[in-house]
Amino acid sequence: MKFRVAREVLSDAVAWTARSLPPRPSVPVLAGILLEVQGASLSVSGFDYEVSARAEVDVSSTEDGRTLVPGRLLAEIVRALPPHPVDVVAEGARLAISCGNARFSLPTLPVEDYPSLPSLPSTAGVVDSDAFAEAVGQVAVAAGRDDTLPMLTGVRLEIEDDRVTLAATDRYRLAVREFAWRPEVSGLSAAVLVPARTLADAAKTLTSGPEVVLSLSSGGAGEGILGLSGKDRQTTTRLLDAEFVKYRAIMPNESASHALLPVGAFTDAAKRVALVAERGTPLRCEFTPGQVTLRAGGTDDEGQAEERCDVEFDGDPLTIGFNPTFLLDGLASVHTERARMDFTSALKPAVLSGHEEPAEDGAPRPGSYRYLIMPVRLPG
Amino acid sequence: MQGMRSEASVLHLDLDAFFAAVEQRDKPSLRGRPVVVGGTGGRGVVSTASYEARAYGARSAMSTAEARRRCPPGTAFLGGRFAAYSVTSRVVMDLLRELSPLVEQVSVDEAYVDLAAGDHDLSVAGLTALARDLKERIHAATGGVRGSVGIGSSKTMTKIGSELDKPDGLLVVPAGSELDVLHPLPVRSLPGVGPATGDRLSAVGVRTVGDLHERSLTDLVALVGQAHGTGLFRLARALDDRPVVPDREAKSVSAERTYATDLTDLGRLQSEIRWLADRVVARLQKEGTAGRTVTLKFRRYDFTTLTRSQTLPQPVDDARTVTDVATRLLAGIDRTGGVRLLGVGVSALATYVQGDLFAPDEAPVVIDTEEDEEETPAPQSRSWHPGQDVAHAEMGSGWVWGSGLGRVTVRFEGPLTPPGPVRTYAVDDPALVPAEPPDWRGTEDQKSRS
């Protein structure tokens, strides 16, 4: 194996692949990055049986071949190289890297022990890469991090012909986003549960091309795989084998009152007041016509804070408490100038959604986003 | 090192044999006789023994079986009537709040009062008069309950003071004379000095608080450890500046049960956990609190006791979550040999509760329906416990004297009647029903009955 490649090209590909390397590999070879040269193409791959990542870059090669090198070390070296073309040569059981005046020689791992990466399942459809990244980011924020309930660590991905719905919840909030896509065959219907962190990571890093291709094999008993391919990069993740909650049943379908919040100003106020809200203590939001008063803290041995913010509010005055993190996560995810918040009561979930300003051509922005927050029950 | 107040302005009240005193008030036939209140089952423990029963050696925390051996025939062994105790306790606590806004209730029958926060004459004569008046008013308002009062410059001094002169005691320890009172006392009379510490101290010749005073801090720490040693060093010098804190908030809520026979069946253990969790949650909800830490207490057949706990990301107050967590904790415990006691507790309390999107809608915490009927180890509807308040369609109000073999014996009397007659019924006699505690302050119904 012998090739020459631009330093930036190599470091992007290696850094992207290295992200999915397991921090504590179950077998040593899984800590490796597999380099494969075939003609003018280099593929850079990583795999830990759950997630696979594979980036392809153009190189000028004089000798095909494949070699497995310690992944993190390779990533660190490549990132630190000077801005010159990089020459990589396999020399027996070592890999030589030279760039400018720098020379490295890395030990290699037994490439014959490396598992073969899962092949991409059959294509399900195609989605705009930026829209996909936004939607996944908006939803994954609500996923749980506690592994004891695997269902809560996933993003539910539902396909119904030309609509895709993503949903995630940690049981305190629930985020749901719909968007349009182009299914490979019309009438496609599927629902799978994808590990939230992996999906969020992948979606965010697959935006270099205009589109992302989703491929799906929903074999039972933990065999299901989701594949995502963008320009020059593809990743697969094993699906979670768990039922998702019947989240549609808890979406409120009417509201007793609602507020229109200026997202920037309200977020800044909430962040300031939340400074005194110690670990999980609630942010009180007192809505009255024309304004909301935010309060936090309050007992003698805590700090106290209060801030008023002008909002549009329609309904009977309402005092509702939220975990500040949950509220701020939602505000940061609506991606509109103003957000709408619908309330049923101080004990029922509040629904945050983007408020679409009337566009000049009157066309509604495609997609929808709803973020439910279960309030904190306030004392008294 | 912080010291103490320069005046005797802390009052400690400890009601004398409180549960037994309430029983004797409500059951005239028991006045002047030994009464033991506590668990009456196979493994019951004495909560309170009347002074008549104490004369025979019955003590709190002794097993009821041991108390039965010591006390003569005719001793009344009663299960508790906590509703009655709590009504009476409230009357007493209200009297204390008339003295000062700073009342720290330690338990149903014990409280501290900060007299400095009231407008009182803090001379020895003034305090003695105040205490005497308080005791009389408690006796009158409760229909006969007596209490012991200690007044001094710190919580420790007042607690020791009320203990020294029990029952019906009154001891004012003027500021400056603390050590004169303390030093002749045996070390065991200090709070926190139990048999183990007592033995260790006695082994090095420390028998009185005075002996303790002569020991250096280094000696004491070497003997009983850092925290305890420092505590003893301060106690021997009457150094205690803990404030009287009104409405001290509960730090945890728990419930536990001891079983007459060791439990081994997993299904039964799980239903017991659910039963305990329901009770804990009912109390949490009543107080409007929730907690992040769920604890399972587990005592094996051989008395080894362990606790396991899990802290959740958010405070919870729903029975399902508490049950689930406690059941998970149980799964990690070796249950071989059986379980003698189970307890479920919730701590890290907070007054706010993060709602759960998937919780059943506003689930009221009631014991679940049919399913639980079978599994709940609660007594059957027609079982009577000794001391229980009952009412009979013809005979009026009374209390359960005893039951067994399908019969229940009732004595018909109340706090305002003379000792009354005894009748026996079938346990399922429809004319006999459980009743609320009688009102010692007098109602027409009780006065008209003979």
Interface residues (C-beta under 8 A of the other chain):
Chain A: D146 T169 R171 Y172 R173 L174 V245 I250 G280 T281 P282 G321 N323 L347 P349 L372 M374 P375 V376 R377 L378 P379 G380
Chain B: G288 P313 Q314 P315 A350 T351 Y352 V353 Q354 G355 D356 L357 F358 E362
